[in-house]
């Protein structure tokens, strides 16, 4: 067996061991999240669209009220994290946005958030992970992405783009080849990558815990403390949504209605803005 293959097998097995430690917690989260999502959006499957929309929107407004009733302090809760462009979050003076994703969700792309980060240097977009038990590789992809970011943000983002499902069925793409390519392109030693996997595991585990009872679908943006589930904003749309979230938190009732409308349309798979 060549040295390259030996080390790849080594950190692959290491990744398997790390992911096993989170499986029970993840299973509980997945079941609860599915229940919450079905409770919120199940009316969309019934036969009377007008009443369905009212029911979904009522649930959305309840969740917005919960978000607005709580202070949003990302500098405290996200301390130690980094923005998509690699800048440290600690001490950041602009707006901090959370992008909750699952690397096996076909709507959870990285290109639009990256473009939004490039276009808006006053924003700090922080990726957070809510892997699911629906597919076996979901958690491994999240860990591999975060470990890669410690060596090369570009390699990590290319890995994300490569492993994200591109079909309408959402069939996951095997990630071993994409990971090997990322390691080679960024000249990352396999043994160093195995250490990075171990170091990054608590971060992903913290996301799994934080998501409980709060994140019910992906992608979910958190803008000024308001959750926007099922909203895959484009880079151009994100600043508009953020401004509405700011106004809603400031008490603007019209903005709160518009935010509720955006989220409702997201849950019903309609055009957001």
N, C-alpha and C positions, 0 to 999 in steps of 0.2 A: 504494500500500500504506500503510495507516495506521501510525502510530508504534507502537501496541500490537502489531499483527501483526508488524511488523518486529522488535521486540525479542523477541517470543516465538520467532520463527524463529531469531533470533540465538542465544539460549541453548539452544534445542532442538538446533541444530547443534553448539553447544559441548558439550552433554551427549553427543552422538553421538561426538565426537572423544575425550572423556575415556574413555568406555566402551571404545572400540576399543583403548586402551592396555592394558586388563586382560584382553582376550578370550583370549589364548593361555594365560595362567596359569589363568584360570577354566576353560577347557576341560580342562586337565590335572587340576584339582581335581575337576571334575564326574565325570570318568571314574573317578578313584581312589575318590571317595566312593561312587559307585554300586557299584563292586566290593566295597568294604568292607561296605556295607549288605546286599548280596545274600549275601555270605559269612556274615554274622551271622544273618540272618533267613530264609534260603532254606528251611530245614527247615520253616518254618511252612506251606509249600505242599504238603508231602508228605501221605501218606494215613494216618499213624499219629500222632494228636495227642499222645499221652502221650510218645512218644519224641521228637517234634518239640520239645515244650516243654523237655524235658531238654537237648536240643542247644542251643536258643536260650539257655536259662538258663546253661549252661556257658560259652558265649561271653560273656554279660553279666558273669559273675563274673570272668572273665579281665580284662575291660576295667576293672571296678571295682578289681581288685587293682593294675592299672597306675596308676590315678588316685591310689589311696591310698599308693602307693610314692613319690609326688612331692609336694613341698611346694606349697601353693597360696598365691601372693603377689599377689593382684589389685591391691593398691595400687601395686605396681611395674609389672605388665604392662599395667594399664589407666590409668595416669597420664594426666591430661589429658581423660579422658572425663567424661560427666555422667550423673546418674541420670535416670530417666524423667521425674521431676518438675522437672528442670532444675538440681538441686543439683550442685555439683562433686564428683567422686569423691575428688579429692586431699584428704587429711585426714579423710576420712569414718571414723567410729569404729564403725559398725554392721556388719551383714553385707552383703557385696557378692555379688549374683547376676548371672550372665550369661544373657541370653536370645538364643540363636542362632536366626535366622529367615531366611526367604526370602519376600519380599512377593508371590510367586506360589504360595505353599503355602497351601491353603485352611484348614489347621489352625493357621497362624501368626498368630492374631489379636492385636490390641493391646489390646482392651478388658479382658480378664482381667488381664494384667500391669499395666495402668494402675490397675485397682481394687486389686490387691494392693499397689501402691506407695502408694496413698492410704491404705489401711487399716493399713499397717505402716511408719510413718515411720522406724523403726530399720533398714529395709532400703534398699539402693540397687540398683535393677535397671538393668543396663546392656544396651542393645540391641547386638547384634553381627550382622553380615550374612554369609550364605553364599549369595549369588546363584548361580543355575545357568545353564547353557547351554541348558536344556530349552526355555526361552522367551526370546525376544530382549529383552524389556523388563525382565527381572529385575534386572539390574545398574543400569539407569537409574532404576528405582523406588527402589532402596537409596540411590543418590546423591541423588536428589531429596528423599527423606525426611530425610536427614541435613542437607542444605543448608537445608531449611525449618526444621529445629529451631533453627538459628542465629538465626532471626527470630521464630518463634512455635512453641512446643511444641504448642499446641492445633491450629494449622493443620497441623503435621506429622502429628499423630495422626489428624486427620480425613482427611488425604490417605491415610495407611496404610489406614484403615478403608474408604475409598472404592475403592481399587484392589485390595484383597485379593479373590481369587476367592471367590465365595459359592456356587458350584454343586458338586454331588457329583463332577463331572468335573474340577474344578480348572481350568476354562478361565480364562485371565488376562483381567482387565478393562483395556481401554486407559486409559492414565493421563493423556493430554494434557489432557482436559477437567477432570479432578480437579486437575491441577497449575495450570491457569489459574484455577480457582476459589480454590485456596489462595493464590495470589499476590494475587488481587484482595481476598480477605477480610482478609489480613494487610497489605495495602497495601505489598507488596514490589516495588521497582523491578526490572524485568527485568535491567538491566545489573548491579545489585547481586547478584541471584540467580546470574547467570553467574559472577561472581567467587567467590561462596560455593561453587558446584559445584567450581570449580578447587581451592579451599582444602580441601574435604572429601574429595577423591579419595584422598589418602594414607591416611586413616582406614579407608575401605572396603577399599582394597588391603591394608592391614595385617590386616584380618579375614580376607580370602581366604587370605593366607599362613598365618595362625595356625590356620585350619581344617584345613589339610592334615594328613591321617592321624588327625585327632582328631574332627571333626564329620562324621558319615556320614548324618544325616537331620535334618529339621526338623519341628517345633521341637525344639531341644535346650536344656535348662536345664543350667547348671553350678552346682551347689550345694555350697559348701565344697570345691570342686575335683573333685567327682564329676559325671561327665557323665550326664544323664538324657535319652537320645535318644528321639524319638517320644513325648514326654510333654507333652501340652498341658494342664498343670495349670490348674484354676480358681483364682480368687483365694483361695478358702477352703482349697483343698488345698495351696497352695504353702508356707505356714508349717509344715505337718505334714511335708512332704517335706524341707524344710530342716532341721528338727530331727532327722529320721532321718539325714540326711547328716552332721550334726555328730556324732551318736553313733557313726556308722560310722567316721568319721575318728578318733574317740577310742578306737577299738578294740573297740567293742561288736559282737560277732559276730552277735547277734540282729538288731541294726539293719542290719548288712551283708546279712543274708539278706532282710530286708524291703525294702531298697533294690533288691536283685537282683530280687525279685518284682515291684516296681513297674515297673522298666525292662522286664522280660520281658513284662508285660501291655501296656505301651505298644507294644512291637514287634509284639505279636500283636493289636493293636487291640482290647484289652479294657479294662474299667473299671480305672482306676489305683488308686484308694483306696476 
